[in-house]
């Protein structure tokens, strides 16, 4: 299979790239990034692009399965408007172009609680993105809804606090269903999904990802 990825420089995306490069079922891994990563591998194809002009490189979005790991925080984006552009507009446009170019499978990293009906901005944004991608009618669409992610060397204060608190209770055998999900494990499940899931739409909820 030939894989395509956006969000390849984030914590989950980096782990996914490594996983796909290692996996012999994937013959090529194409990533779309804002600046060069410096990563070199015989299977890796890197396109440095302007994400605000996706139609310019639409012809490059060809393959078998598209992975969307793109996302940011409100703090990093600076405003809800900018976060919407990154978390919704870019993945939605890439998905449309992928569908237009006959990419058959789409794997989306969404979020726990995603719903277009939510009153919470982040959950509503993720829910509307899910709906938009489902409307494109990919032959196979797999949506992962992880909870708290355990990212190596995270600089997100709130995430650090939550990881420490949950880690403490987990060591006591409590709240195991809410244990943080290492991005490396998520990446392994993402890579496996197109090979193991049937055609149609599949949702993989937080508590099912570890055993997926």
N, C-alpha and C positions, 0 to 999 in steps of 0.2 A: 504493500500500500504506500501511497504518497501522502504525507501529512503536511498540513499548513497550520501555522500558529500565529496568533497575535497575543501580546502580553508575555512574550518570551523572555523578557528581562526582569520580570517580577519573580518573587520567591517560588510560586507554584510553576510559573512558566519555565524558569531555569531548570527546575527539577524535571519537568516534563520533557524538555529538549534532551536532556541527558538520558532519560528513560527511553525515548524513541530512537535515539542514536544507537543505543545498546540493543534494542529489540530488532531481531532479524526479520520480523514480519513487516517492518517499515523500511522501504528501500530508499526513500528520500524524505528529508525533513526541511521544509521551507519556512523561514521565519521572516516576519515583517517588523522592522525596528526603526526607531527614530535616529539612532546613531550606531556605528559599528560595535559589535560585541567583542571582536578579537578572537572569537572561538573558531577553530578550524577542525573540520572533520570531512571525510570523503562523502558522507551522506548529507551534509549540511549545505543548504542554499540560503544565503542571507540577502535580503533586499532592504536597503536603507531608504525609507519613504517619508513623504509628508502626509501624515494621517488626515490632514484637512482636505486633501485632494485625491481621494481613493480612485476616482474614475480614470486618473492618469495611468495607473498601474493595474487596472482591472484585468488585463490580459495575463497577468502573472498569477492570478488567484485560481490556479488549476491543480487538481489532485483528487484524492479519494475521500479524505476526511479532514474537516476543519476543526481546530481546537481554539476556543476563545477563553483566554485566561486574563483578559485585560480588565483592570480595575484600579481605582485609587481611593484615597480617603478625602473627606471634605477639607481637612486641614491642608493636605498637599495640593488639592485642586484650587483652593482659595475661595471658592464660591459654589453654591449648588448648581449654578448655570454651567460652570466649567466641569464639575463632576459629571453632570448629565452628558456633556459632550463626549467625555472620555468613556464613561461606563455604559452609556446607551447608544449615542449616535455612531461612534466608530464601530462597535461590534455589529450593530444593526446593518450598517452599510456594507461591511465586509461579508456578512451573512447573505445579503441580497446579491452581491456580486458572485459569491461562491455558488449560490443556487443558479444564477444566470449561466455560470460556466459549468454546470452539471456536476458539481461536487455533490456526492450522494449522501454523505454523513456529516453531522454537525454535533460537536460535543461542547457544551457550555458550562463554565463554572459560574454558577449563580450564587445564591445565598440562602441561609436558613430564614424562613419566614417570608420569602419573596411572594408578593401578591400585588397585582395591579389595583386591588381594592384597598390596600393598606393605607393608613393615614400617616405612616412613617415614611419620610422621603426616600431613604435608602431602599427599604423593602418594596415600596411602590415602583421605584426605578427599575429594580431587578425584575420585578414581576412583569412590568410592561415590556422589558426586553425579552423575557421568556415568551410572552404572547406574540411579539413581533416575529421572532424566529420560528415559532410554531406555524405561523401563518404562511411561511415560505414553503411548507410542505416538503421538507427533506425526506428522502427515503428512510433515513434513520436519524433520529434526533435524541440525544441523551443529555439530560439536565442534572448536574450535580448541585446539591444544596448543602454545602458544608456549614458547620458552625464555626467556632473559634479555631483558627489555624495556628499552628506552631511553626513560625518562620525562623530560620537560623539568623541570629544577630539582628532581630527586629529592633527598630528604633521608635516604635509606637508605644508611648507610655501606657495608654489604656490597655493595650494588648499585653504588655509586660505584667501589669498588675493582675489582669484576669488570668494569665497563665500561671502566675505564682499562687494565686488563691485556689484555682482549680487543681493545680498540682498538689497542693497541700492536702486538700480533701480527697483527691484520688489516691494518695498514698495511704490514707486511712480507710480506703475501700469505699468511699462515698462518692456519689454523683458520677459513677463510671460512665453512664450514658452521655454525660456532657464533657467527657475528656477531650482535650485539645487534639486536633488532627494534624500531625506533621505533614508539611507540604510534600515531602518525599513519598509518603504513603499515598496521598491524594494523587500525585503524579502517576504512580504505579496503577492506580485504579482507572485513571483517565485513559492511559495507554491501552489498558485491557478492554475497556468498554466497547469500542467499535468491533472488536473481534468476538465478543461474547454475547452481545445483546441482539435481539431480533429487530426486524424492521419495525418502524412505527416510533412512537414516543415513549421514552423511559425516563422516569424520575428516580434519582438516587438520593434519598434523604439522609440527613446527618447521621442518624443512628444506624444506618445500613451501610455506610461507606467502608467502615473497617472490615466488615465481613463480605463485602461485594466481590 
